[in-house]
């Protein structure tokens, strides 16, 4: 079946699927979500370690000297490409890994991909904790990135596919909750490790292995998802797991829904190629833009470099690390808010409310720093506290919205046949722009100074417009019914007739006519037809079909003429006019002289 054509589904509404929230599902979700704990711990630990004197003196001596030079520009103390590469190299590796992880998720399953993630992360942790030179650090970071790329691909898919429909948002946000807990734990570790000389940084980097070990061991306990099992033709096991995670034997409707989606997915031989089809554009555009906007809120600039940022405005090392702990705590608490409200209030209201608060916070921080922080002075205590408060407002707003929903929405909007390929684009986009921010932020802060916060504010305005006009609401919609119940009803995404059902014959003819007229027929033709048939033969068949759908009988070919057209490739065929919604019949005549559209089935 063409990826732009969707058969009518017999899927039940979410409240007709049997099952309940079982302890087993919750435990499996928590274990899998430790992949987010790995990711979050690394986000938090890198910023703290790069502010520790022992670490800087050993690996970045020039930065260490600038940091303690009284006349050095506040905004430029930490501007060093090597220091930024230490943070960003992980995301470069994760970017490249996400495409490979997509294939392993499809071919081998979500569970083995999570196991591979934990192993790579453990090896990278050992190299980082034992590092004696910069290159050993970077290689360790690259291996951590491979682990993050695999985990960020597999875990959100796993959570979406085991979750009951009504709680899919809440369970999926476990991933982001674990990310925020990882950041908080890392900030606490940084605060303590900064007092351990000269190797506190080794302890901080080495403890990253704890969540990786939990995921590694736990991945042998959790099951593969029913969707992945059924997709790989392990039908009996898929049904068994579905019954177990739903806590009931009556799962026939949901099983049938997954099986139908799997059958559709099997017909797609090249999922990455299919992402170019018109029907894949809406979820792909949404997924990529969500990742770009998520990074250009400035959140990771703040989370990576929170201790560095707070030292820039005048806090001492321990005070800056403590301030990072405060923001980390706010991050966790507000992510819990998202878990409570995402399936009640919906996705869009959380995103829009956050845009308003983040805009206020970023512009306030930028204004305060622009007015009060010059090249060599520190902020007075009360003004510095104002900055910390608005950083907390910003982090909290992000935590209940763009943080978790940036992963949730891409994981739930792709159809099964392109889900792993599409989500890999989301993950790789996230890693690409995370890499850009991590590599550039300290240099941008040096050159743009307080204006960096106005730069992020402009992006937040664009994000709000994106949510209002282009983002559909996906609350309580089953994953495998997104096309019928979301994309085909959205004012913008439906307007180019990207989605066609067999029962909408009038729309089908109109879409075919528009594409044929504009020379774009191959955008809606099944890729298997394109690969196995000659282009001119395909176009000739479509042209004959359009002629058979003309409004006036005299413009439609007779059956004998249709047979001749098919059997005589050199025969000239009339150019069709716009097809009709209704075709009038002529007065009686012989069968062979009737237009083909007038025949009645026996």
N, C-alpha and C positions, 0 to 999 in steps of 0.2 A: 504493500500500500504506500502511496506517496506520503511523505512526511507532512505535506500541506493538506492532506485529506484525512479526516478523522471519522471513523465509523461511529454510529450511534452507540452509546454505552448503556449497559443495563445496570450500571452501578447504583447502589442504594445511597440515599442521603446519609450523612454521617450518623444521625440518630437511629438508623436502622441496622447498623453494624452491631453485632452482638459483642459482648466482652466488657471487661472492667479494667480499672487500673490495678494491676497486680504488683505485689511486692517484688516478684521476679523481674518485671519490666523496670521498676525503679532501680533495683540493684544493678541490673545490666547497664542502665543508662548512666549511673554514677561511675561504674568501672570504666566504661568507654569514654566518659567525659574527662577522665584524668589526662586524656590527650590534650585537652584545653589547659589543664594544670601545668603540663610541661611548657606549653606555649606561653602562658601567662608568667610563669616563674622566670623564663628567660627574658621576657620584656622588662620585668621589674629589676632583675638582677644586673643586667648590663649597664643601666644608668647608674646604679649605686656603686658598682665596681669601678666604673670609669671616673668616679669622683674620689676614690680612695687614694691617698698619697702613696702608699706602698705599691699599689698596682701601677700608678702613673710613673713613679720613679724607676720601676723595673723595665717597663715596656714603652713608655712615652715620656722620656726625660725632658724633652723640650716643653711639653704641656705642663709638666710638673713645675718647671722653672717659671713659666708664664703665670701659672696659677698663684704663685707666691711672690710675684713681682708687683709691688705696691702701685706702680704707675701704669700697669697694663690695663687696656680698655676692658671694662666689665663685659661687654658684649662679645669680646673676641678671645677671652682666656682659653677657651676649649676648642677653638677653631683649628682642627687638625684632621687631615684626610685619613691618616692611619687610624686615629681614634674612632672616627666615624665608620671606617671599614670594619673595625672590630664588631661594631653593632650590626652593620648592614649586611655583612657577608652571609649571615645566616639566611636572610630573606632572598638573596640571589640564588642560593642553593635550593631553597624551598620553591622558588619560582620555576626552576627547571624541573624539579622533581614532581610537581603537581600533575604534569602531563603523563609521566610514567605511572604515577599513582592512580590516575584515572583508568588506565588499562588494567592494572592489577586489581582494582576494585571490581571491574567488569568480569575479568577472566577468572580470578581466584576468589574474589569475595571481599567484603568490607573487613572481616575479622583478620585474615592474613595480612592485609595492608596495615592494620593497626599494630600487629605483632612486629612487622618490619620497622615501623616507625619507632617503637620502643627500643629496639636493638640498636638502630643507628644513633638514637639520642643518647643511649648509655655509653656507646663508644666515644662519641663526641664529648660527653661530660668528662670522661677519664682523661682525654687529651687536654682539655681546658684546665682541669684542676692540677695536672702535672706539668703544665707548660713551662718551658725554660726560655723560649724566645717567641717573637711575634708570629712567625710562620706556624709554629705549633698551635698557637692560639687560633689563628685563622683557619687552619685545617680542621681543628676541633669544632669551630663555629660552622663550617661548611657541612660537617656530618650532622650537627644539630639541625641544620637547615633541611637536610634530607628527611630527618625524622619529623620535623614540623610540617613539611610539605605532604608527607604521607598521612599524618594524623589529621591535618586540617582538611584533607580530601575525604578521608574515610569516616571520621567521627560524626560530623553533621549528617551525612547520609545515613549512617547507622541509626542515629537517634530519630531522624524523621521516619524511618521505615519500621521501627519497632513501636513507635508511639501510637496510641489510640488517636483517632482524628481530633476529638474534642480537646485533647491535651498535647497535640503535636507541638504547638508553640512553646508551652511551658517546658516540656521535656527537652526540646531542642535547645532551649536557652540554658540548660544545664552546662552545655559546652562553654558558653560565654561566662556563666557564673564561675566555672572552674578557672577560666582565664583570669577573671578578676581576683579570685582567691589566690591563684598563683602569684599575681602581681603583689598582693598584700603580704603574702608569706615572704616573698623576695625582699620587700621593703623592710620587714621585720628582721630578716636575716642580715641584710645590709647594715641595719642600725647596730646590731650586735657585732657583726664581723669587723666593722670599722674600728672597734676597740681592741681587736686581736692583732698584734704586730709580731712579725712582718708578713704573716701568711693568712690573714683573715680573708683576703680575696680568694684564696684557694678553697677555703671552706665554703664560701658563698657560691662559687662556681660548681664545686663538687656536689653540693646538695641538690643540684638539678637532676641528679640520677634517681632521686627518691620517687617522684611521680612517674618517671619512665619505668622503673622497676615494678611499680604498682600496675601500670598498664600492661607490661609484659606478662606478669603472673596472672592478672585478671583476664587477659584475652584468651586464656585457656579455659576459663570458666563460662564466659558468655557464649551464646549461640551465634551462628550466622543469621542474618536477617531473612525472613521468609521471602522477601522480594528477590534478594540475591540468589537464594537457593532455587526458587522457581525459575528465575531467569536462566540459571545454569542447568535446568532440567532435572533437578533433584526434587521432584514434585512431592513425594511422600514425606521426605524430611521437612520440606517447606511447610506442608500442611500441619505436620506434628509440632513444629516450632510455633506456628501461628496459633494453634490451640493452646499451647503452653503460655505464651505471652499474653493472650487474651483471657485466660482463665476459664475457658468454655470450649465445648466441642462444637458448638453451633457457630461456625465461622465460614459457612459455605458462601455467603454473599461476598464477604471480603476476599476470600480465596479466589472466587470467580473473577472479581475485579482485578486482582493482581495477575491472575493467569491471562486475562484478556490483554492487559498492558504488556505482559511478557511476550505474548504471541506477536503483538505489534512490534515490539522491540527487536525480535528475532529477524524481522524482515529488513532491518536496517543494518547493512553490512559495514557502513563507514559512518559512525556517529559524529565524528568531527566534521566530515564533509556535509552531513545533514544539518549541521548548525547554520549553514549558509542558506538553507531553505527559508522561504518567507514565514512559515509557521514557527520557526525557531527564533526569529528575530526578537519578538517581544521579551521572552524570558532571558535571552542572551544579553540584550541591551540593558534590561533591568539589573541583571546580575553584575555585569561589569561596572555600570554606573554606581551601584550600591557600594562596590569596593573602592572605586575612585573617591567618591564622596566621603566614605568612612575615613579614609586616610587624610583627606584634605580638610577635615574638621580641625586637624592639628592634634588629635588625641595622642597618637603615638609619639609625636615630638615631645609632648608633655610627659607621657608615661616612660619613654626611654630615658629622657634626660631630666626628669623631675629634680633629682638632687643637684644636678649641674645648674638647672634653671634657678633653683632657690639659692644656690651659692652665688649666682650672678647678681641677684638682687640684694645680697648682703648677709645671708644666713651663714653661720659657721657650718662646718661639715656635719656635726651631729644634729644640729638644728635642721639642716636641709634634709637629712635622712628622715628625721622625725616628721617633718612636714610631708614627705613622700608617703610615710606610713598613714598619715591622716587622709590624704587623697585616696590611697589604696583602700582604706576602710569605707570611705564614701562610695567608691567604685563597687565594692561587694554589696553593700546595702541597697544601692539603687538598682543593681542587677536583679536582686530578689524582687524588687517592685515590679520589674518587667515580667518576671515569671508569674506573678499574681495577676497582672492586668492584660497581658498580651492576648489571651484568648477570650477576654471579656470586652475590653475597650477596642481591641483591634490594632492592627499594625500602624495604620496611617495617623491616628490620633497621637500615638506615642512619638512617632517621628516628627510630626509638626510641632508639638509642644516642646520637644527637645530643641528643635531649630531656633525657636524664639529665645529660649533660655541660653543656649550656647552663643547666640549672636550677642545678647546682652553681656554675657561673661567675657567673650573675646574682645569686644570693643572697649569694655571697662578696663580690662587688664592692659590693653594697648594704650589707652588714654592715660592711665595712671603711670605706666612706665615712661611714656613719652614726656610727661610733664615733670616727673620726679627723678628718673634714673639717668644720669649723665655718664660720660665715659669712665670717670674714676671715682665717683662717690657711691655710697651705699644708700638704700632707702632707709628712712627712719622706721622705727619699729612698728608704729601704728599703720603706716602706709603699706609696709611689707605684709602685715596681717590682712589688710584689705585684698591684696593680691592673692594670698593663700585662700581666702574665703571664696573669691570668684573663680579660682582654679578648681576648688571643690564643687562649685555650682556647675561649672563646665563639665567636669568629669562625671558628676552625678547625672546630669542631663544626657550625656552620651551613653552612660551605663544602662539606662532603662530603654534606650532606643536604638541608635545606630550601631552600638556595639553588638548586642545579641541579634538584632533584626538584619544586620548586614550579612550574617551567616544563615539565619532562618529562612529569609525570603528566597534566596537563590536555591536552597536545598529543597524547597517545596513547590517551585513553579515550573521546573522542567518536566516534560513527559518522560516516561521511563526509557524510551528508545534513545534519548540524548541526555539523560540525567547525569551520568558520570562524566561524559564529555563536557557538558555545559557547566557542571559544577567545577570541573578542573579549570575552566576559563575563569570562573569566579575566584577560585583560590589563587591562580597564577596572577590575576589582576591585583588581588590584595597584596601578594608578595612583591610584585613589581613596584607598586606605589609605596608600600612600606619600605622597600629598599631605597627608593628615591628620597623619601622623607628622612630616613635614618642617616643616609649618606650626606644629605644636603642641609639638614636643619641647623647645625651649629655654624656652618658657613653662612647660611641665610641670616641667622640671627646677628652674626658679626657685621654683615653688610647692610641689612635692612633695619637692624635695631628693633625698636618697639613696633615698627610698621609691620613686622612679621605677623602680628596678631590681627591687624587690619586685613592682611592678605588672606588669612584663614576665614575672617568674617565674610569676605566677599563670596567665598565658596559656600558658606553656610546659607547665604541668601539664595544661591543657585539650587542648593539642595532642597530648600523649602518649596521652590517653584516646581522642581521635579516631582516631589511628593504630591503636590496639589493636582498637577495636570497629567502625569504619566504613570504614576504608581497605582495599580489596582489594589483593592482590599482582598486579602486571601484568608481572612479569619474563618475557621470552621468549614473550609472547602477541602474535600478529600484530594490528596495529591494527584490521583489519576483522573480527576475531573476538572482540572484547572482550565483546560482549553474550552470546554463547554460552558463552564460556570463563571469564568473570569475573563479570559482573553477575548472571547467572542462577544462579550457584553460591554467591553470597555470602549468608551467613545472614540479614542484614538486608534488603539490597536486593531479594532475591527474594521476600520474604515477602508482599508486597502484589500478587504476580503482575503486576508491571509489564511483564514480558517474556513473550511467548507465541509459540510456534512452531506451524506448521500440523500437525505430527505429534503435538503434545500436545493432542489433541482434548478429553480429559477436563478438562485444566486450562483450556482455552479456554472450555468450557461453564461451568465453575465461576466463572471470572472474569467472563464475560458476565452470569451470574445475579447475582453479588454487586453488580456495577455497576448492573444494571437494578433490583434490589431497593432499592438505596440512592439511586436517582435520579441516578446519575453516569455514565450510558451514554456521554455525549459526551466523556468523558475518554479513551476507547479507540477512538473512531470516527475514521476518516480525515478530515482537515480538508476534503478535496475533496468528500466526501459531505455534510458539514455545510454547506458553502458552496453546493452545487448542489441540495440536496433539502430538502423541508419537514421540520421536526423531527418533527411528528406522524406523517408517513409512515415515517420512519426507525424511530421507536420502535414503530410498529405491526408493521413487518417483523420486528423483533427479538423482539417478544412472540409472534408466530406461530412463529418459529423455536424459541423456548423451549418452546412447547406441543408441538412435534414431537419434543422430546427428553425427554418425560416417561417415567417408569419403567413405569407400568402402561398397557397398551394402551387401556383405557377412558378414560384421561386425555389421550390423543393424538388430534388431529383426523384425520378421514378425508381422503383426497386430495380428494374432492369438496368437503369443508368448507373445506380450505385454499384451493382455487380461489375459493370463494365469499367467504372472508375478504379475499382480495386484491382482488376485483372489487367489493366492497361496503364502501366506506369508513365508512358509517354503522352497519354491523353491529357489535353488541357482541361482544367477544372475551373468553373466560374468562381469569381471572388464573392464570398458570402457577404450578406448584409448583417446588421445587428440581429441576433436571434430573438425570438418572441417568447413572452411568458405563456402565451396561449396561441395555438395553431388552429386556424379554421379548417374545416373539412370541405372538400368539393363534393358535388353530387356523384352518385354511384358510378363506378366503372370497374373494369376487370382488375384482378389482384395485381397483375404484372404492371399495370399502368397507374397503380396507386402510389402516392408518395409513401415512403417508408414509415413516416410518423403516424399514418392513419390505420396501420394494421393493429388489430386487437389480439392479445395473447389468447391461446386456446386453454 
